[in-house]
């Protein structure tokens, strides 16, 4: 049930970006400190939007905590380690994989090999080391899922 709820909640983790101006979301150059602080507000905005949604248990957790880092250097609260809900620790690594392997307005998609290296380099820093190691140990499946998801979204 927990994983099913996480799977259903995951697509909504960035819903808080609805409260950020498109000019900032789509900016191709470096963000100013003020713009970056606005971007950093999207987890709290998202959690506020989702907090009363009862259809998916814990749906606001991923939205609120997905930019926290395992070492405590994330946002919005600076939570670290197991203070971060496990679902948010899973979403954080999934979100990073998606971000790295997708084209962005400011850069082309990065390779799966580069992404793997970044995860490995950041175990215990950005990512939960146990979740990160599991992802790395199942990297072929990760590539398969990401590639198929990208092909699916192209057809929509």
N, C-alpha and C positions, 0 to 999 in steps of 0.2 A: 504494500500500500504506500509506504514511504517513497519508494522509487517511482511508482506510478504518479504520485502527486508531484514529485520533482520533475519528472518528464513533462507533465502537463503545465507546470509553472514556469519552466525554463524559458519558453518563448516570450514571457512577459517580464523578464528580469530587467530590461532596459526601458520599460514603459515610462519611467520618470523623465526620459529625454524629451517627452512631449512638452515639458515645461521649460525647455532650453531653446532659445532662438535658433532657427535653421541656419542663420549666417554663422553661428558658432559651431554647430554640429557639422556643417559642410565646409568649414574653413580649410583651405589647402596650405596655409602657412602656419607658423608657430603661434600658439595661443598666448595671449597676454596673461599675466597673473590673474587679472579680473575675470577673463573668459574661462580660464582653467578652474577658478573657484566656482563659477556657475556650472560648469560640467560636473564638478565634484558634488554638486547638490542633487544630481539626478537619482542616486540611490534613495535618498530620503523622500524625494518627491514621489518616486515609484512606490515605496513602501506605504506612503500616505494614500495613494490611489488604491492600492490593493488590500489595505488592512482590513476592510470589512467584507471582502469577497469570501464567502463561506463555501463556495462550490469546490475549491481546491484548498485543502488544509495546508497551512503554512506558506501560501503563495507569496506573501509579502517578505518572507525571510530572504529568499534569493535576491529580490530586488534591493533590499536594504543592505545586505552584507557582501555582495559579490565583488566589491572592490577593496575589501579588507585583505591584508596580506598576512601570511603565516607568521612573519617576523614582527608584526604590529605596526608596520610603516604604511598601511593602507588608509583608506577613508571609507565611511565618514567618521567612525569612532576610534580608530586605532586599535581595535580588538586584535588579539593575536592567538595563534595556536588553537586550542580547543575551545576558546571563548567564542570563536566563529562557528556558527552552526554548520554541521557536516554538509548539509545540502548546499550551502553557500560556498563551502570549500570545493565541492564538486563543480558547481556552476562557474566558479572563478577560473578553473583550469579549462573548462569547456569554452568559456567566453574568450579566453586568451588564444586558444587554438583557432577558434573562428576568426578572431581579429587578425591574427598573424597570417592565416592562409586565405584571406579574402582581400580583394581589391578594395582600397580605401581612396577617398578623394585626394589624399596627400601622398599615396604610394601604391605601387603594385603589390599583389599578393606575394608573400614570402614562401619559400619552399617548405615542404614537410620536414626535410632534413634540418633546416634552420630552426624551425619550430621545436623539433625534438631536442635540439641542443639548448635552446632557451629554457625549456622545461627542466632539463637535466641540470643546467647551471643554477636554476632558481629553486630547486628543491629545498625546503626548509626556510626559504626566504619569502618568495611570493607564494609558493604552493605548499600545501600539506605534503610532506615527504612520502607518506604512505599512499595517498591518492595519486600523487604524481608518479610514483614508481609503478603503480598498477597501470596507469595510462601508458607509460613507456613500455611496460612488459606486453601490452596489447596494442602496440603502435600500428600494426598492419590493419587491425580492425578499425582503429581510429581513422586511418586514411580512407578506408573503404566507406565508412559512414559519412565522413565529411565530403568526399567526392560525390557520393550518391545524393546527399542533401543538396549540394551545389547544383547538380544536374536537375534535381526535382524543382528547385526554386527558379531555375531558368525557364521552366515550362509554364509557370504560373503567370 
